[in-house]
Amino acid sequence: MKKEVGQMVIEYWKESPPRRKRLLAIAASFLLFLCLATAGVLTPLSTQDAQNRNNDLEQTQQEVQNMPLASGALYIFRNNFVISLITFIPFGGPFFGAFVMYNTGLAIGAQTAVSTSQISPVLVLFFLFLFPFTWMEFIAYSAAFSESIWLAWSIIKRRARSELVNALIVLLFCLGILLAAAFIEMALIKALI
């Protein structure tokens, strides 16, 4: 049974047009990142480590809240776009992207660990998906992650030059979506304070 399912998946992949393969790779990357963030949220932290991580996060949040809308949005965008750019790097970038997602989960877990409410950190993670900027950031990181894999594969197959056009398209997509996400996030921050 397992062998048949595996064979069906391989056949489906082989018969899929290139665009569908890329979308499937982004979807798989999205699920991987969601699992990594969830693993980070579920990682037990010492009280001191949770407090230190939470203090760092609160300091950054306070700095962003005190910025004007455009400055705060550009600060958020710069941070997210740099993460995306590093994730694009073939071979090593995906490990960095995975590390960032896991640490994102750790930060959420730390924040919930020191809060006085007894809300599950997993619930907090999934609550973030009520906001459009969370979806946008995860999609952009997933696109960068999957494109990094495509680039690495094209380098191995000695077809890197032909993949560069796709990489540029994905890079521009990430730039646009992360810029929009940063302005949405900053607007929500300003609306809530």
C-alpha positions in Angstrom: 0.0 0.0 0.0 2.8 2.5 1.0 4.7 1.6 -2.2 1.6 2.2 -4.3 1.0 5.6 -2.7 4.6 6.6 -3.1 4.5 5.5 -6.7 1.4 7.6 -7.3 3.0 10.6 -5.7 6.1 10.3 -7.9 3.9 9.8 -11.1 1.8 12.9 -10.1 5.0 14.9 -9.7 6.5 13.8 -13.0 3.3 14.5 -14.9 2.7 17.9 -13.2 3.4 21.1 -15.2 6.3 23.2 -13.9 4.1 25.8 -12.4 2.1 23.3 -10.4 5.4 21.7 -9.1 6.5 25.1 -7.9 3.2 25.8 -6.2 3.3 22.3 -4.6 6.9 23.0 -3.4 5.8 26.3 -1.8 2.8 24.6 -0.1 5.1 21.9 1.2 7.5 24.5 2.4 4.7 26.3 4.1 3.7 23.2 6.0 7.3 22.5 7.0 7.6 26.0 8.3 4.3 25.7 10.2 5.6 22.4 11.8 9.0 24.1 12.7 7.2 27.0 14.3 5.0 24.6 16.2 8.0 22.6 17.3 9.6 25.8 18.6 6.4 26.8 20.5 6.3 23.4 22.1 10.0 23.4 23.1 10.3 23.7 26.9 12.3 26.7 28.0 13.8 27.4 31.4 12.2 30.3 33.2 15.3 32.4 32.8 15.6 31.6 29.1 11.9 32.4 28.5 12.2 35.7 30.4 15.3 36.7 28.4 13.7 35.9 25.1 10.5 37.7 26.1 12.5 40.8 27.3 14.3 41.0 23.9 11.0 40.6 22.1 9.2 43.2 24.2 12.1 45.7 23.7 11.9 45.3 19.9 8.1 45.6 20.0 8.3 48.7 22.1 10.8 50.3 19.6 8.5 49.4 16.7 5.4 50.8 18.4 7.2 54.1 19.0 8.1 54.5 15.3 6.0 56.4 12.8 3.9 54.2 10.5 6.3 54.4 7.5 9.5 54.0 9.5 8.1 51.0 11.5 6.8 49.4 8.3 10.2 49.8 6.7 11.9 48.4 9.8 9.7 45.3 9.7 10.1 45.0 6.0 13.9 45.2 6.2 14.1 42.5 8.8 11.7 40.2 7.0 13.3 40.8 3.6 16.8 40.1 4.9 15.6 36.8 6.3 14.0 36.0 2.9 17.2 36.9 1.0 19.3 34.7 3.2 16.8 31.9 2.8 17.2 32.2 -1.0 20.9 31.2 -0.9 21.2 27.7 -2.4 22.2 24.8 -0.2 22.6 26.9 3.1 19.6 29.2 2.9 17.0 26.6 3.6 18.7 25.7 6.9 18.7 29.4 7.9 15.0 29.7 7.0 14.2 26.6 9.0 16.2 28.0 12.0 14.3 31.3 11.8 11.0 29.5 11.8 11.9 27.4 14.8 13.1 30.5 16.6 9.9 32.3 15.8 8.1 29.5 17.6 10.5 29.7 20.5 9.8 33.5 20.8 6.0 32.9 20.8 6.5 30.1 23.4 8.7 32.3 25.6 6.1 35.1 25.4 3.3 32.9 26.4 5.4 31.2 29.1 5.9 34.5 31.0 2.4 35.8 30.5 0.0 35.6 33.4 -2.7 34.1 31.2 -2.7 30.4 30.7 -3.2 30.4 26.9 -1.6 27.6 25.0 1.3 28.8 22.9 0.1 26.6 20.0 -3.2 28.5 20.2 -1.3 31.8 20.1 0.7 30.7 17.1 -2.5 29.7 15.2 -4.2 32.9 16.4 -1.6 34.9 14.5 -3.0 33.4 11.3 -6.1 35.5 11.8 -3.9 38.4 10.6 -3.2 38.7 6.9 0.5 39.7 7.5 1.2 36.3 9.1 -0.1 34.5 6.0 1.9 36.8 3.7 5.1 36.4 5.6 4.9 32.6 5.8 4.1 32.5 2.1 7.0 34.7 1.2 9.4 32.7 3.3 8.0 29.5 1.8 8.5 30.8 -1.7 12.1 31.8 -0.8 12.8 28.4 0.7 11.4 26.4 -2.2 13.2 28.7 -4.8 16.4 28.0 -2.9 15.8 24.3 -3.4 15.1 24.8 -7.1 18.3 26.9 -7.4 20.3 24.2 -5.7 18.8 21.5 -7.9 19.5 23.6 -11.0 23.2 24.1 -9.9 23.5 20.3 -9.4 22.0 19.8 -12.9 24.2 22.6 -14.4 21.2 24.6 -15.4 21.5 27.5 -13.0 21.4 30.2 -15.6 17.9 29.1 -16.7 16.7 29.1 -13.1 17.9 32.7 -12.5 14.8 34.2 -14.2 12.5 32.2 -11.9 14.6 33.2 -8.9 14.2 36.9 -9.9 10.4 36.5 -10.3 10.2 34.9 -6.8 12.5 37.5 -5.3 10.3 40.3 -6.6 7.2 38.4 -5.4 8.8 38.2 -1.9 9.8 41.8 -2.0 6.2 42.9 -2.9 4.4 40.7 -0.5 6.7 41.4 2.4 6.5 45.2 1.8 2.7 45.0 1.8 2.7 42.7 4.9 5.0 45.1 6.8 2.6 48.1 6.2 -0.4 46.0 7.1 1.3 44.8 10.3 2.4 48.3 11.3 -1.0 49.7 10.6 -2.5 47.1 12.9 0.1 47.9 15.6 -0.8 51.6 15.3 -4.5 50.8 15.5 -4.1 48.7 18.6 -2.0 51.1 20.7 
